Amino acid sequence: MADLRQGSLSGLTDQEAKEFHGIFMTSFIVFTLIAIVAHFLAWQWRPWLPGASGYASIVHDAKEVAMAYIAVAFSA
């Protein structure tokens, strides 16, 4: 058994290395797909690149949200 592991830097046999590689690739692909879906949903919710009117519209929207929050916070 010890002579099977001598040629490997990781200490794994070829079968163990293939098994680890399969698990690693599967988990990497699942993680990547989840990240793609999360970025798509975040883009749909709030695009991080400005629209036709530029960043001014983002600042204007932020001011409206802040003013609405202040109005609600002080009326309570």
C-alpha positions in Angstrom: 0.0 0.0 0.0 2.8 2.4 0.8 4.4 2.0 -2.6 1.2 3.2 -4.3 1.5 6.6 -2.7 5.2 7.2 -3.3 4.8 9.0 -6.7 2.2 11.4 -5.5 3.0 14.7 -3.8 -0.4 14.8 -2.1 -0.1 11.3 -0.7 -3.3 10.2 -2.5 -3.7 7.2 -4.7 -4.9 7.8 -8.3 -8.4 6.6 -7.3 -8.5 8.9 -4.3 -7.3 11.8 -6.3 -10.0 11.2 -9.0 -12.6 11.0 -6.3 -11.4 14.2 -4.7 -11.3 16.0 -8.1 -14.9 14.9 -8.8 -16.2 16.2 -5.5 -14.2 19.4 -5.9 -15.4 20.1 -9.4 -19.0 19.4 -8.5 -19.0 21.7 -5.5 -17.1 24.4 -7.6 -19.8 24.2 -10.4 -22.6 24.4 -7.9 -21.0 27.4 -6.1 -20.5 29.1 -9.5 -24.1 28.6 -10.5 -25.4 30.0 -7.2 -23.1 33.0 -7.6 -24.3 33.6 -11.2 -28.0 33.4 -10.0 -27.3 35.7 -7.1 -25.6 38.3 -9.3 -28.4 38.2 -11.8 -31.0 38.7 -9.0 -29.0 41.6 -7.5 -28.7 43.2 -11.0 -32.5 42.9 -11.4 -33.1 44.4 -8.0 -30.6 47.2 -8.3 -28.3 47.6 -11.3 -24.8 48.6 -10.3 -24.1 50.5 -13.6 -25.9 53.8 -14.1 -28.8 54.2 -16.6 -29.2 56.8 -19.3 -29.3 59.7 -16.8 -26.1 58.6 -15.2 -25.3 58.5 -11.5 -27.5 61.6 -10.9 -30.6 59.4 -10.9 -29.0 57.1 -8.3 -28.2 60.1 -6.0 -31.7 61.4 -6.5 -33.3 58.1 -5.6 -31.1 57.8 -2.6 -32.2 61.3 -1.4 -35.8 60.3 -1.8 -35.3 57.1 0.2 -33.4 59.1 2.9 -36.1 61.8 3.1 -38.9 59.1 3.3 -37.0 57.3 6.1 -36.5 60.6 8.1 -40.2 61.4 7.7 -41.2 58.0 9.0 -38.6 58.0 11.8 -39.6 61.4 13.2 -43.3 60.8 12.9 -43.2 57.8 15.2 
